[in-house]
Amino acid sequence: MKKRTLIKSTAMLFASTAFGRLGSVLAASESQEVHLQEMPDRPWADPASLVSTIAAGTIAVPNVEEMVSTYRQGLGYVEHWRGTISEETARFWGTPAMAGRAAAVVGPPDLKTGLIRFVELGDDFQYVPSHTTLGWTALEVRVRNVDAMVEQLAKTSIKHTGGPADLKFGSGPPTLRAVQFEGPAGEAIYFTQDLQFDRAKIIGRNNVGGIFLQTLVAVPYLPTRDFYLKTLAMQLRVEARFPRAKVAETFGVDKSIFYKMASVRAPQYCAIQVDEYPDITPARPAAPGCLPPAACMSTLAVRDIDLVAHALNGAGVPFTRTDSAAMPPGLGGRALACRGYSGEFVEFVES
C-alpha cells in the first residue's frame, strides 16, 4: 500500500478525537511529518487480520436502567438484551464481584456489531475524568448527520463537550466531521460522519450507527500497540507524534515532550486508537473484583477463536476461555478474555 506523506496538522486532527477539542489542536500543529496509509480504492484493512470488527464496547455504570433509557432516548438505540451477569461470566472476565449485577446491551435496531454493553456497579461506581487513567476511554460512533447530534442529545444527560468540526487531511476537501460528548458515567462518546464515502449500509436506518473505534490510553506504548498490530494482525492506519499539553498539565510533566498515537484497523471498517501517555499515568481505580468505571472493555469479533488462542499463547499473554459465552455479543459461542499490556480488558467472541 502506498504511503502519502502529510504535515503534522493531519496527525493532530486524527488525535483530536481523543481530547474532545477538534478546533484547538490546529493552533498547536507542528511541521513534524507523519505517514497516512489509506487509499480509497484499496481494502480498509488486511482480510487476514484475526479481528473482524468491534462487536461491542462495555461501559460500567452506576445504574443500568438509567443508561438504557438515556441511550434509547438520545441515540435512538434499542435494547438488544437485558439480564444479569452470571458467575461463569464474572469468573471468565476475572472480576468475580460482578456476578449477579444487572447488565444490558443496546445499539441500532438493525445492527449486530458495534453495540454498547452496560454493566452495573451501583455503589461501587466512582467517577473518573476521561483520559486521566490507563485503559479504554472513548467510544467513537458513526452517524449519518453529525450536526443533528447536538439537538438530538440536548434533552438528555449526555453532555456536549466539543464540535462539530471538519477533519481535513492535506490539501483536499474535508473527509470527516465529528462532535464530542460525555455520557452520564463519564464515558467519552464521539460521533463521526464520513463526508467522502457512503457508509450508510453499515449505519443502519438510524441517524446513529454503531461503534467503529475505541480509544486506549497506553503505557507502555509499543507493547500495547504491537498487541493489536502484530499479535492480532491488525493494520496500521497512521502513527504520529505530538505534544499533549492538557495531559502534561494534568500530570505535571514537561509540556514539550512528544507522545505517539497509532490507529490500527480491522477489515469491517473498525479501528483501535492507541494513545501513548506519560509513564506516571495511573491505572483506573476499581472496586475489588469489579470492572473499572466508564468505558472498560472492548469485545472484538473474530472468525476463529483457536487462531486467537494460538496468537495469545505465542505472545505469552494469559487468557481465560469459555465455550458458551452467556452474554451478548457472545451469542452463546466460544470466547476468550485477557488483559492487554496497558491493563485493558479485551474479550474475543467467535462470529
C-alpha positions as CSV (number, residue, x, y, z in Angstrom):
1,M,0.0,0.0,0.0
2,K,1.3,3.4,-1.0
3,K,2.1,6.0,1.7
4,R,1.1,9.6,1.4
5,T,3.2,12.0,3.5
6,L,1.1,14.6,5.3
7,I,2.0,17.5,7.5
8,K,1.7,17.3,11.3
9,S,-1.7,19.0,11.4
10,T,-3.1,15.8,9.9
11,A,-1.9,13.8,12.9
12,M,-3.2,16.4,15.3
13,L,-6.7,16.1,13.7
14,F,-6.6,12.3,14.0
15,A,-5.6,12.7,17.6
16,S,-8.0,15.4,18.5
17,T,-10.9,13.0,18.9
18,A,-9.0,11.6,21.9
19,F,-9.2,15.0,23.6
20,G,-12.7,16.3,22.6
21,R,-11.2,19.6,21.3
22,L,-11.2,19.5,17.5
23,G,-10.7,23.1,16.8
24,S,-8.0,24.0,19.2
25,V,-5.5,21.4,18.0
26,L,-4.9,23.3,14.8
27,A,-3.2,26.1,16.6
28,A,-0.7,23.7,18.1
29,S,0.2,21.9,14.8
30,E,3.9,21.3,14.1
31,S,5.9,20.7,10.9
32,Q,6.6,17.1,12.0
33,E,5.8,14.7,9.2
34,V,3.7,11.6,9.5
35,H,2.6,8.8,7.1
36,L,-1.0,8.0,6.4
37,Q,-1.7,4.6,4.9
38,E,-5.1,4.9,3.3
39,M,-6.1,4.6,-0.3
40,P,-9.8,4.8,-1.2
41,D,-9.6,2.1,-3.8
42,R,-7.9,-0.4,-1.6
43,P,-9.4,-2.7,1.2
44,W,-9.9,-1.0,4.5
45,A,-7.6,-3.5,6.2
46,D,-5.9,-6.8,5.7
47,P,-8.5,-9.5,5.5
48,A,-6.0,-11.9,7.2
49,S,-6.4,-9.9,10.4
50,L,-7.5,-12.1,13.3
51,V,-10.0,-9.4,14.3
52,S,-13.1,-8.8,12.1
53,T,-14.7,-5.8,13.8
54,I,-15.6,-4.3,17.2
55,A,-18.5,-6.4,18.4
56,A,-19.2,-4.2,21.5
57,G,-17.8,-1.7,23.9
58,T,-18.6,-2.1,27.6
59,I,-19.4,0.8,30.0
60,A,-19.5,0.2,33.7
61,V,-22.2,2.5,35.1
62,P,-24.0,3.4,38.4
63,N,-27.4,2.3,37.1
64,V,-28.1,0.2,34.0
65,E,-31.8,1.2,33.8
66,E,-31.0,4.9,33.6
67,M,-28.3,4.3,31.0
68,V,-30.5,2.3,28.8
69,S,-33.2,5.0,29.0
70,T,-30.7,7.7,28.1
71,Y,-29.2,6.0,25.2
72,R,-32.6,4.9,23.8
73,Q,-33.9,8.5,24.0
74,G,-30.8,10.3,22.8
75,L,-29.3,7.9,20.2
76,G,-32.5,6.1,19.0
77,Y,-31.0,2.8,20.2
78,V,-33.0,-0.3,21.1
79,E,-32.4,-2.8,23.8
80,H,-31.0,-6.0,22.4
81,W,-30.6,-7.9,25.7
82,R,-31.2,-7.4,29.4
83,G,-30.3,-9.7,32.3
84,T,-27.7,-10.3,35.0
85,I,-24.0,-11.2,34.9
86,S,-23.6,-14.9,35.6
87,E,-21.0,-16.3,37.9
88,E,-19.4,-18.0,34.9
89,T,-19.1,-14.7,33.0
90,A,-17.7,-12.9,36.1
91,R,-15.0,-15.6,36.5
92,F,-14.3,-15.5,32.8
93,W,-13.6,-11.8,32.9
94,G,-11.6,-12.2,36.1
95,T,-14.0,-9.9,38.0
96,P,-15.8,-12.2,40.4
97,A,-17.6,-9.4,42.3
98,M,-19.5,-8.6,39.0
99,A,-21.6,-11.8,39.4
100,G,-25.3,-11.1,39.8
101,R,-25.2,-7.5,38.7
102,A,-27.5,-6.0,36.1
103,A,-26.4,-5.7,32.5
104,A,-27.9,-4.7,29.2
105,V,-26.9,-4.4,25.5
106,V,-28.1,-1.6,23.3
107,G,-27.5,-0.5,19.8
108,P,-29.0,0.4,16.4
109,P,-32.1,-1.7,15.7
110,D,-30.7,-3.4,12.7
111,L,-27.0,-4.0,13.6
112,K,-25.4,-6.9,15.4
113,T,-22.0,-5.4,15.9
114,G,-20.7,-2.1,17.2
115,L,-23.1,-2.4,20.2
116,I,-22.8,-0.9,23.7
117,R,-23.0,-3.1,26.8
118,F,-23.8,-1.6,30.2
119,V,-22.8,-3.4,33.4
120,E,-23.9,-2.1,36.8
121,L,-21.5,-1.0,39.5
122,G,-24.1,0.6,41.8
123,D,-22.4,2.0,45.0
124,D,-19.1,0.7,43.7
125,F,-19.1,3.3,40.9
126,Q,-16.5,6.1,41.2
127,Y,-16.5,8.9,38.6
128,V,-13.1,9.3,36.9
129,P,-12.5,12.1,34.4
130,S,-11.9,10.8,30.9
131,H,-8.3,10.4,29.8
132,T,-6.6,10.6,33.2
133,T,-6.0,6.9,33.7
134,L,-4.9,3.9,31.7
135,G,-7.3,1.8,29.7
136,W,-10.3,2.3,27.4
137,T,-11.5,5.9,27.3
138,A,-13.6,6.9,24.2
139,L,-16.2,5.2,22.1
140,E,-16.5,6.6,18.6
141,V,-19.8,6.1,16.8
142,R,-20.6,6.5,13.1
143,V,-23.6,8.8,12.2
144,R,-25.3,10.0,9.0
145,N,-25.6,13.6,10.1
146,V,-23.2,14.8,12.8
147,D,-24.7,18.3,13.0
148,A,-28.0,16.8,14.2
149,M,-26.4,15.3,17.3
150,V,-26.3,18.5,19.4
151,E,-30.0,18.9,19.1
152,Q,-30.7,15.2,19.3
153,L,-29.0,14.9,22.6
154,A,-30.0,18.3,24.0
155,K,-32.7,16.9,26.4
156,T,-30.6,14.1,27.7
157,S,-27.8,13.8,30.4
158,I,-25.2,13.2,27.7
159,K,-23.2,16.5,27.7
160,H,-21.9,18.3,24.6
161,T,-18.1,18.8,25.0
162,G,-16.8,19.9,21.6
163,G,-17.5,20.4,17.9
164,P,-19.0,19.8,15.4
165,A,-15.9,20.4,13.3
166,D,-14.4,19.1,10.0
167,L,-11.4,16.9,9.8
168,K,-9.3,17.8,6.8
169,F,-6.3,15.8,5.6
170,G,-3.8,17.5,3.4
171,S,-4.9,20.0,0.7
172,G,-8.1,18.1,-0.2
173,P,-11.6,18.7,1.0
174,P,-12.7,17.6,4.5
175,T,-13.3,13.9,4.7
176,L,-14.8,13.6,8.2
177,R,-16.9,15.7,10.5
178,A,-17.1,15.0,14.3
179,V,-18.7,16.1,17.5
180,Q,-17.8,15.1,21.1
181,F,-19.9,14.3,24.2
182,E,-19.5,12.8,27.7
183,G,-22.1,10.3,28.9
184,P,-23.6,10.1,32.4
185,A,-21.0,7.6,33.6
186,G,-18.1,9.8,32.4
187,E,-17.7,7.8,29.2
188,A,-16.4,9.9,26.3
189,I,-18.6,9.3,23.2
190,Y,-17.8,10.9,19.9
191,F,-19.9,10.9,16.7
192,T,-18.3,10.9,13.3
193,Q,-19.7,11.5,9.8
194,D,-17.8,10.3,6.8
195,L,-18.0,13.1,4.2
196,Q,-16.1,11.2,1.5
197,F,-17.6,7.7,1.3
198,D,-21.1,6.4,1.8
199,R,-21.2,4.3,4.9
200,A,-25.0,4.2,5.1
201,K,-25.0,0.4,4.7
202,I,-23.1,0.0,7.9
203,I,-25.0,2.6,9.9
204,G,-28.5,1.1,9.5
205,R,-31.7,3.1,9.3
206,N,-31.0,5.3,12.4
207,N,-29.1,8.6,12.2
208,V,-26.8,6.9,14.8
209,G,-24.9,3.7,13.9
210,G,-22.6,1.6,16.0
211,I,-19.1,1.9,17.5
212,F,-16.4,1.9,14.9
213,L,-13.4,3.0,17.0
214,Q,-12.3,2.6,20.6
215,T,-9.5,4.7,22.2
216,L,-7.0,3.2,24.5
217,V,-4.6,5.1,26.9
218,A,-1.4,3.2,26.8
219,V,1.7,2.7,29.0
220,P,3.8,1.0,27.8
221,Y,3.0,2.3,24.3
222,L,5.0,0.0,22.0
223,P,4.0,-3.4,23.5
224,T,0.3,-2.2,23.6
225,R,0.4,-1.0,20.0
226,D,2.0,-4.3,18.9
227,F,-0.5,-6.4,20.7
228,Y,-3.1,-5.2,18.2
229,L,-0.9,-4.6,15.2
230,K,1.3,-7.7,15.4
231,T,-0.2,-10.3,17.7
232,L,-3.8,-9.8,16.3
233,A,-2.5,-8.9,12.8
234,M,-4.5,-5.6,12.5
235,Q,-3.2,-3.0,10.1
236,L,-1.5,0.3,10.8
237,R,-3.6,3.2,9.5
238,V,-1.5,6.1,10.9
239,E,1.1,6.8,13.5
240,A,2.1,10.3,14.7
241,R,4.0,12.2,17.3
242,F,2.8,15.4,19.0
243,P,2.7,17.1,22.4
244,R,-0.2,16.5,24.8
245,A,-0.4,19.9,26.6
246,K,-3.6,19.0,28.5
247,V,-2.2,15.7,29.6
248,A,1.1,17.2,30.6
249,E,-0.7,19.8,32.7
250,T,-2.8,17.1,34.4
251,F,0.3,15.1,35.4
252,G,2.7,17.9,35.9
253,V,5.2,16.8,33.3
254,D,7.2,18.6,30.6
255,K,4.8,20.1,28.0
256,S,7.4,19.9,25.3
257,I,7.5,16.1,25.3
258,F,6.1,14.4,22.2
259,Y,3.9,11.3,22.5
260,K,2.8,8.8,19.9
261,M,-0.6,7.8,18.7
262,A,-1.4,4.9,16.4
263,S,-4.6,3.8,14.7
264,V,-4.8,0.1,13.8
265,R,-7.8,-1.2,11.9
266,A,-9.8,-4.3,11.2
267,P,-11.4,-5.3,7.9
268,Q,-15.0,-4.3,8.7
269,Y,-14.4,-0.5,9.0
270,C,-13.3,-0.5,12.6
271,A,-10.2,0.6,14.4
272,I,-8.4,0.8,17.8
273,Q,-6.6,4.1,18.6
274,V,-3.6,3.6,20.9
275,D,-2.6,6.8,22.7
276,E,0.8,7.0,24.4
277,Y,0.7,8.7,27.8
278,P,3.3,9.7,30.5
279,D,4.8,6.8,32.4
280,I,3.2,8.0,35.6
281,T,-0.3,7.6,34.3
282,P,-2.2,5.5,36.9
283,A,-4.4,2.6,36.5
284,R,-8.1,3.4,36.7
285,P,-9.3,2.6,40.2
286,A,-11.8,-0.2,40.5
287,A,-13.6,-1.8,43.5
288,P,-12.2,-5.2,44.4
289,G,-13.3,-7.9,41.9
290,C,-15.1,-5.3,39.7
291,L,-14.6,-3.8,36.3
292,P,-13.3,-0.2,36.3
293,P,-15.9,2.6,35.8
294,A,-16.9,4.1,32.5
295,A,-15.5,2.6,29.2
296,C,-13.8,-0.6,30.5
297,M,-13.8,-3.3,27.8
298,S,-13.6,-3.9,24.1
299,T,-15.2,-7.0,22.7
300,L,-13.6,-8.0,19.3
301,A,-15.4,-10.3,16.9
302,V,-13.1,-12.9,15.4
303,R,-13.6,-15.7,12.8
304,D,-11.6,-18.4,14.6
305,I,-11.1,-18.4,18.3
306,D,-8.4,-21.1,18.1
307,L,-6.2,-18.8,15.9
308,V,-6.6,-16.1,18.5
309,A,-5.7,-18.5,21.3
310,H,-2.6,-19.6,19.4
311,A,-1.5,-16.0,18.9
312,L,-2.0,-15.1,22.5
313,N,0.0,-18.2,23.6
314,G,2.7,-17.3,21.2
315,A,2.9,-13.8,22.7
316,G,2.8,-15.1,26.3
317,V,-0.5,-13.3,27.1
318,P,-2.5,-15.2,29.7
319,F,-6.2,-15.7,28.9
320,T,-9.4,-17.4,30.0
321,R,-11.7,-19.3,27.7
322,T,-15.3,-20.3,27.6
323,D,-17.2,-22.5,25.0
324,S,-20.5,-20.9,25.7
325,A,-20.4,-17.1,26.2
326,A,-23.6,-16.4,28.1
327,M,-23.9,-12.6,27.4
328,P,-24.3,-10.8,24.1
329,P,-22.5,-10.1,21.8
330,G,-21.1,-13.6,22.5
331,L,-24.4,-15.3,21.4
332,G,-23.5,-18.5,23.3
333,G,-20.4,-19.2,21.2
334,R,-16.8,-19.6,22.1
335,A,-14.9,-16.7,23.6
336,L,-11.6,-15.6,25.2
337,A,-10.8,-12.8,27.6
338,C,-7.4,-11.3,28.6
339,R,-5.7,-8.2,29.9
340,G,-3.7,-6.1,27.4
341,Y,-0.3,-4.6,28.1
342,S,-1.8,-1.4,29.5
343,G,-4.1,-3.4,31.8
344,E,-7.1,-3.1,29.4
345,F,-9.9,-5.7,29.4
346,V,-10.2,-7.4,26.0
347,E,-12.8,-10.0,25.1
348,F,-12.9,-12.0,21.8
349,V,-16.1,-13.6,20.6
350,E,-16.3,-16.0,17.6
351,S,-18.7,-15.0,14.9
